[in-house]
Amino acid sequence: MPTNSSKLPANIFIEISNYQKMEITAIKGIGRVYKEKLGEAGIESIEELIVADLEELAKKTGISVKRLQEWQREARKLAEYKKAEIAEDMTKITSIEIEDGKARVKIKEIIHENIPVFKGNFDELKAEMEKEEMAVFVGKKAKLWFNEVWYDNLPYKMKGREEKKKKGLLDKLRELWRK
C-alpha cells in the first residue's frame, strides 16, 4: 500500500508493502563520514534523500551533485520508489510562470520553484530536458516534463514580458495624448 510521509511532497510515494526503513548507509558509497555529513544537513533516511533538493544538499554538505544524484537513484531502487500518477487534466490543475529563464510550476497546491526553461528546437533539446526531474519547454504553449512524462498544451505566463508590454503601451498612449 503506497503511503506519503509528512516530510514528502504530495506527489512522492514510497511503496511499503515489503518496505522497512533502511539505513542511509545501505547505499553504496555512504559510510560513517558521509552519513554524518548528510545527517547534519537533515538527511537521515533513504526517503529524505529521495526527495532532497540535490543542489541545496550539495551546498550544505560539500558533496558533489553528481555523487548525490547517483545515491538518489540507488535510494529509489532500494526503497521501491514510485511516483504518483496524475489522473487529472494537467491543463486544469497546472499553472506556469516564467521569469528570467526559470519557471515556477504549480500543480494542484504544490509549488515547484526554479524549474529550468528551454526554448528552441524541441526535438534537439528533448534528451537534455529529460535528464531533469522537471523541465518546461516554451513554444506557443508550454510542455512540461514531470514524473518522466511530457504534458502538452499547458498555459503559461511570462512575467517580465507582460510588464514590458504594459510599459510600452502606456508610453505610446502618453505620446498620442501629447500630440
N, C-alpha and C positions, 0 to 999 in steps of 0.2 A: 504494500500500500504506500503510494507516494506521500510524503509529508513536506511541510515547509516550516523550517525553523524560524523563529522570530528575527534572527540576525540575517536571514537570507532574503534577497529581493523576491517579490511575489512571483516572478517568472522562473525561479530556480527551484527545482525539486530534487531530493535525493531519494532513491529507491531504498526502502529499509526493510523489505520482507526478510532478507537474509543478512541485513547490514548491522554491524556492531561498530560503534565509534572506534576508529583506528587512530593510533598514534601518528603524528606527523612524520615520525622517523621511519614509518613503513614505506615512505617514498625514497627511492634510490637516490643517494647523494645528500640526504638530510641526516646529519648526525647531531651530536650534542651541541656543537658550536652553532650550526645553522638553526637548530631547534630553539636555542636561546635567542638568537637574533630575531627570528620570526615571532617568538613569544613576546619580546619587548615591543614589537610592532602590533601586537594584538592578534596574531595568528597562532592559535594553539591547536587547531583541529584541521583535518583534511577538508571539511565543509567550508571553513573560513578561507582556506587557501583557494578553493574552487571559485568563490565569488569575489575574491580580493581584486582591488584596482592595482594591477601589477606595476604601473609606473609609480604610483604613490608608495607602494610597498618597497620598490627598489630604492627610492629616495630615503625611506626610513631605515632600511637595513644595510644598504650598500651592496646588495646582491644584484647582479645584472638582471635586466628584464628578460633576456633570452633564457637564462637559467630558471627564473621564476615561471616562464611560460612552459618549459619542459616539465617542471614539477607539477604545475597546474594540470597539464594534460594527463600525467600519470595519476594524479589525485582523482581526476574524473573517472578514470578506468577503475581504480581501486574502490571507489565509492558507488560504482554503478550509477554514475551521474546521468540524469535525464532532464532535458529541458521541457518545460511545459509547452504544450501545443496550443496555439491561439485558434480558438474556434469561432471567433467573431470577425466581422468585416473590418479589416485594418483601416480602411478609408474612413470609417466612422469612429474609431477609437484612438486614432493616432493624430498627433499634431507635430509639425516640424518647423522650427525657427532656425534660420541660418544667419550667422553673423561672423565676419572675419574668418571665413574658411572652416568654421566649426558649427556643428548643429546641436540643438537642444531638442531631443526627441521625447515626447510624452506619449506613452502607450497606457491607456486607461489612466490610472493615477500614479504610475511610476515614471519618474523623470530620469532620463539618461543625458548627462552633460558631456560636452567636448567630444562629440562624435565626429570622426573625420568626414569631410565632404569632398567628393570627386566630381570633376566636370571634364568633358571631352568625349572621346570615343568609348562608349560603354564596353564594347567587345574587347578592346585593347586593355581596359582598366579592370575588367571583371575579376581576373585571377588575383590581382593585387588587393582589390576590395574584399574579396572572400577570405583573405588572411586575417582580416579584422574580426573582432567579436560582433561589432555592429558598424555599419557604414551607410552613408547617404550618397546617392548619385543624383545629380541635378540635371534635368533636361526641361521639357515643357511641364512635366510632372515629376515628382521625386520618386526614386526607387529606394527601398530600404532593405539592407542586408541585416537580418536579425534571426537568431536561432537557426542559422545555416539554411535560411530560406529567403528568396527575394520576394518582396511585396511591391507591386507596381501601382502607378497612378495615385500616389499619395499627395495630398495638397501640402504646400509649404509656403512660408513667408520669408522674404529676405529683409531682415531688419534694417541694415544700412541703406539699401537701395530705396526703400519706401521713404525714409527720411530725406534723402537727397531729392527725390522726385517732388516731395511736398515743398521743399525749399525752392526748387527750380520753378514750380508753378506759381508760388507766391511772388517770386521775383518778377516773373513775366507779367503777372497781374498788376503789380506796382508800376511797371514800365508803361503798361497800357493806360493806367489812370493818370500818369504824369503827362502823357501826350494829350 
